[in-house]
Amino acid sequence: MSGMKSWSTTPANNVLANTGFTMDEGQAPSTLNDSIRQAMADIRTEWAQGANIASAATVDLSTATGGYVTITGSTGPITSFGTVSAGIRRKLLFTGTPTIAHNAASLISPTGGNIVVVAGDTCEVMSEGSGNWRVLWYAGKTVQATSVVTPLLNSTAGINYNIASGNTHIWQINSANVLQLNASGFAPSTDNTLANGSASLRWSGVFTPIIDTGTTGSGTLKTNNGTTVLTWKNDTSVDIAGGLNPGFTSAETAIAVAGTATNIAHGLGVVPRTYMVTMRNKTAELGYSIGDEAPVWAGAALICADATSITINWQTLQIFRKDNATQAVFTAANWKYVAKAMK
């Protein structure tokens, strides 16, 4: 053997390290310069590009003539880099597409999987002695540091494969090779939970979230502890728990004479957070056209609400004219109440 790879880490053993390199005791002065020149050449070789080595099952790096070696061809898989002293390193350039076969003892890849080489890839390998090697790093155009696995969804009949967070199923590939949410998909009679940690998105029952086409479906969006935060209602309205929610718009209601209360049931079950009453014109007067709406004037009428109804009672039937903004008495029969409330 020649070169630094044949040198010993024990000084006394480096008497005849390789051909042309003698460091024996009492050597002739005329041989000293030759030995130094050989040592210089060996050191420089470690930093030189050596001759190419062809890809094979065993790429024998003990024959490398430099520290940087081009591996040609695509024969493989490569299962060994030969046998050299532990600690020897070589940098490799691949011009072909062999596979480097991972072995947990004799050829260890960075991630424990086969490496499918792409032409132009590079790496550095280090001997661990006795023919064992470790890939220290791997880089290239397309790094594939693990074996290629085809994601087949061929499950055994009756067996489900679960993707879970903690003990909660998130997605599932069932025995029919169907990807579904939770253990039973969107089950019509149970809660279906998509969970992550302590928070979850849950569908309760069956509902169609297209609520502007007359559907009678309803549903809820809940937190992990079961608190409802959003509800689709059968009347196509949407309630947002804790927020300002559309809840009620009345039909047109006749206006009573001054001093007589009109009660309009809102059906919200609670005192509305906000409410208002307008008058919709049915026969033009006071500058208003049919269909115009004007607010009930609080200076001439009482408006209040409880958990059941919105109440309106006039002191005098007066509103502001549309054409000149002066106060004027209106004709009750020419107008209808429209009440709105949010809970």
C-alpha positions in Angstrom: 0.0 0.0 0.0 1.1 3.5 -0.6 0.1 7.0 0.4 -1.1 8.4 3.7 -3.7 5.6 4.0 -0.8 3.3 4.7 0.7 5.4 7.4 0.5 4.4 11.0 -0.7 6.6 13.9 2.2 4.9 15.9 5.5 6.7 15.0 7.7 3.7 15.4 5.7 1.8 12.8 6.4 4.4 10.1 9.8 2.9 9.2 8.9 1.7 5.8 5.5 3.4 5.3 5.5 2.8 1.6 7.8 2.4 -1.4 10.4 5.1 -1.6 9.6 6.3 2.0 12.1 5.1 4.6 12.5 6.7 8.0 14.7 4.0 9.6 17.1 4.8 12.4 20.6 5.7 11.1 19.4 6.0 7.5 21.9 7.4 5.0 21.7 11.2 4.6 21.2 10.7 0.9 17.8 9.0 1.5 16.4 11.7 3.7 15.5 14.1 1.0 13.8 11.3 -1.0 11.7 10.4 2.1 10.6 14.0 2.6 9.7 14.3 -1.0 7.6 11.2 -0.8 5.9 12.5 2.4 5.1 15.7 0.6 3.6 13.8 -2.4 1.5 11.6 -0.1 0.1 14.6 1.7 -0.7 16.4 -1.6 -2.4 13.4 -3.0 -5.0 13.6 -0.3 -6.0 17.0 -1.7 -5.8 16.0 -5.4 -8.4 14.6 -7.8 -7.6 11.0 -8.4 -8.3 8.6 -11.3 -11.9 7.7 -12.1 -13.4 4.5 -10.6 -16.3 2.7 -12.2 -19.5 2.1 -10.4 -19.9 -1.5 -9.2 -21.2 -3.4 -6.2 -17.9 -2.7 -4.5 -16.4 0.7 -5.4 -12.9 0.0 -3.9 -11.7 3.3 -2.6 -8.5 1.7 -1.3 -7.3 2.1 -4.9 -8.1 5.8 -5.0 -5.2 7.9 -6.2 -6.6 11.2 -4.7 -9.0 12.5 -2.1 -11.5 13.5 -4.7 -12.8 10.7 -7.0 -15.3 10.6 -9.9 -17.5 7.5 -9.9 -18.5 6.7 -13.4 -21.4 4.6 -14.7 -24.6 3.3 -13.2 -23.8 -0.3 -12.2 -25.1 -1.1 -8.7 -26.4 -1.0 -6.2 -23.2 0.0 -4.4 -22.9 -2.0 -1.3 -19.3 -1.4 -0.3 -16.5 1.1 -0.7 -13.7 -1.5 0.1 -11.4 -1.7 3.1 -9.1 1.1 4.4 -8.0 2.3 7.8 -10.7 3.9 9.9 -10.9 7.7 9.5 -9.9 7.8 5.9 -12.3 10.1 3.9 -13.1 10.5 0.3 -15.1 13.0 -1.6 -17.1 11.5 -4.5 -18.7 12.9 -7.7 -21.2 10.7 -9.6 -21.6 11.0 -13.3 -24.1 8.1 -13.5 -27.2 7.0 -11.6 -26.3 4.0 -9.3 -28.1 3.4 -6.0 -26.1 3.5 -2.8 -27.6 0.7 -0.6 -27.9 1.6 3.0 -26.7 -0.9 5.6 -26.9 -0.2 9.3 -23.4 -1.5 9.9 -21.4 -1.5 6.7 -22.7 1.5 4.6 -24.6 4.0 6.7 -26.6 6.7 4.9 -27.5 10.0 6.6 -31.2 9.1 7.1 -31.0 5.3 7.2 -32.4 4.8 3.6 -31.1 4.0 0.2 -29.8 6.9 -1.9 -30.9 7.0 -5.5 -28.1 8.9 -7.2 -28.7 11.6 -9.8 -25.8 12.4 -12.2 -23.9 15.4 -10.7 -24.6 14.5 -7.1 -21.7 14.6 -4.6 -21.0 13.2 -1.1 -18.3 12.5 1.4 -17.7 9.1 2.9 -15.6 8.0 5.8 -14.2 4.6 6.7 -15.0 3.2 10.1 -12.6 0.3 9.6 -13.1 -3.4 8.7 -14.9 -2.5 5.4 -17.5 -0.3 7.1 -18.3 3.2 5.8 -20.5 6.1 6.7 -21.9 8.8 4.3 -21.2 12.0 6.2 -23.1 14.3 3.8 -24.9 14.1 0.5 -25.8 16.9 -1.9 -26.9 17.2 -5.5 -29.5 18.1 -8.0 -32.1 15.8 -6.6 -31.3 14.4 -3.2 -33.3 11.3 -2.3 -32.0 10.3 1.1 -34.5 7.5 1.7 -35.8 4.5 -0.2 -38.6 5.3 -2.6 -42.0 4.0 -1.3 -45.1 3.8 -3.5 -48.1 5.0 -1.4 -50.5 2.2 -2.1 -53.8 2.3 -0.4 -54.4 -1.4 -0.5 -55.8 -2.1 3.0 -57.0 -5.5 4.2 -60.8 -5.9 4.2 -62.3 -4.8 7.5 -59.2 -2.9 8.6 -59.0 0.9 8.9 -55.8 3.0 8.9 -56.1 6.1 11.1 -54.4 9.5 11.0 -54.8 10.7 14.5 -54.1 13.5 16.9 -53.8 12.0 20.4 -56.7 9.6 20.7 -58.9 11.4 18.2 -59.2 10.2 14.6 -58.7 13.0 12.2 -58.7 11.2 8.8 -59.1 7.5 8.0 -58.4 5.2 5.0 -61.0 2.6 5.4 -61.2 -1.0 4.1 -62.7 0.2 0.8 -59.7 2.5 0.2 -61.8 5.6 0.9 -60.3 8.6 2.7 -62.9 9.8 5.2 -63.2 12.1 8.3 -63.3 10.4 11.6 -64.2 6.7 12.1 -67.5 6.9 10.3 -67.1 9.8 7.9 -69.8 12.4 8.0 -72.2 10.3 10.1 -75.8 11.7 10.1 -76.5 10.8 13.8 -73.2 11.6 15.5 -70.8 14.5 16.0 -67.9 14.4 13.6 -64.7 15.9 15.1 -61.6 17.3 13.4 -59.3 17.8 16.4 -55.8 19.2 17.1 -54.8 19.4 20.7 -57.5 21.0 22.8 -59.3 22.7 19.9 -61.6 21.0 17.4 -64.0 21.7 14.6 -67.1 19.7 15.0 -70.2 19.1 12.7 -73.3 18.1 14.6 -76.0 16.3 12.5 -76.6 16.9 8.8 -76.8 20.3 7.3 -76.4 22.0 4.0 -74.4 25.3 4.3 -76.2 26.8 1.3 -78.8 28.6 3.2 -80.1 31.1 0.6 -81.9 28.5 -1.6 -84.8 27.6 0.7 -83.2 24.6 2.2 -84.6 23.3 5.5 -81.3 21.9 6.7 -79.7 23.1 9.9 -76.5 22.6 11.7 -74.0 23.9 14.2 -70.3 24.7 14.5 -69.0 23.9 18.0 -65.9 24.2 20.1 -64.2 21.1 21.7 -66.2 21.4 24.9 -69.5 21.4 22.9 -70.2 25.2 23.0 -72.1 26.2 19.9 -70.4 29.2 18.1 -72.3 29.2 14.8 -75.8 27.9 13.9 -77.5 27.5 10.6 -81.3 27.7 11.2 -84.2 26.3 9.3 -85.4 29.8 8.5 -82.1 30.3 6.5 -80.7 32.7 9.1 -77.3 32.4 10.8 -76.7 32.9 14.5 -73.1 33.6 15.8 -73.0 32.9 19.5 -71.8 35.8 21.5 -72.0 38.2 18.6 -74.6 40.5 17.0 -76.8 38.1 15.1 -79.5 38.6 12.5 -82.6 37.2 14.2 -85.9 38.7 13.2 -87.7 40.9 10.6 -91.4 41.2 11.0 -94.1 41.1 8.4 -95.9 44.4 7.6 -98.0 45.3 10.6 -100.9 47.8 10.8 -100.4 51.0 12.8 -102.9 51.6 15.6 -104.3 55.0 16.6 -102.3 57.2 19.0 -102.5 55.9 22.6 -103.0 52.3 21.6 -100.0 49.9 21.9 -99.0 47.6 19.1 -97.1 44.5 20.1 -95.0 42.7 17.5 -93.7 39.2 18.7 -90.1 38.6 17.7 -89.7 35.0 18.9 -86.0 35.4 19.9 -86.6 34.2 23.5 -84.4 36.9 25.0 -84.5 40.7 25.1 -82.9 41.8 21.8 -79.5 43.4 22.0 -80.7 45.9 19.4 -84.0 46.6 17.7 -85.7 49.2 15.5 -89.1 49.9 14.0 -89.6 51.6 10.6 -92.8 52.6 8.8 -93.1 51.5 5.2 -95.2 53.8 3.0 -98.2 52.1 1.2 -99.9 55.2 -0.1 -97.8 58.3 -1.0 -98.0 61.3 1.3 -95.8 63.9 3.0 -93.3 63.7 0.1 -92.8 59.9 0.6 -93.3 57.4 -2.3 -94.7 53.9 -2.0 -92.1 51.6 -0.5 -90.1 54.3 1.2 -89.3 53.6 4.9 -89.0 56.1 7.7 -88.0 55.5 11.3 -90.6 55.7 14.0 -89.8 59.1 15.6 -88.9 58.7 19.2 -90.0 62.2 20.0 -93.6 61.3 19.3 -93.6 57.5 20.1 -92.5 55.0 22.7 -90.5 52.0 21.4 -89.5 49.2 23.9 -88.8 45.5 23.9 -88.9 42.5 26.2 -88.1 38.8 25.7 -91.3 38.3 23.7 -92.3 41.4 21.8 -91.4 44.9 20.5 -93.9 47.5 21.6 -94.8 50.8 19.8 -97.2 53.4 21.2 -97.7 56.9 19.8 -98.3 60.1 21.7 -99.2 61.8 18.4 -99.0 60.4 14.9 -96.2 62.6 13.7 -93.1 62.2 11.5 -90.8 64.5 9.6 -91.8 65.2 6.0 -89.5 63.9 3.4 -89.7 66.9 1.2 -89.0 69.7 3.7 -88.2 68.0 7.1 -91.0 69.7 9.0 -93.1 67.8 11.5 -96.5 66.6 10.1 -99.3 64.3 11.1 -99.4 61.2 9.0 -102.4 58.9 8.1 -102.0 55.6 9.9 -103.7 53.7 7.0 -101.1 54.9 4.6 -98.2 53.1 6.5 -97.2 49.7 7.9 -94.8 48.9 10.7 -91.7 46.8 9.9 -89.8 45.7 13.1 -86.2 44.3 13.2 -84.3 42.8 16.1 -81.0 41.1 16.8 -80.1 39.0 19.8 
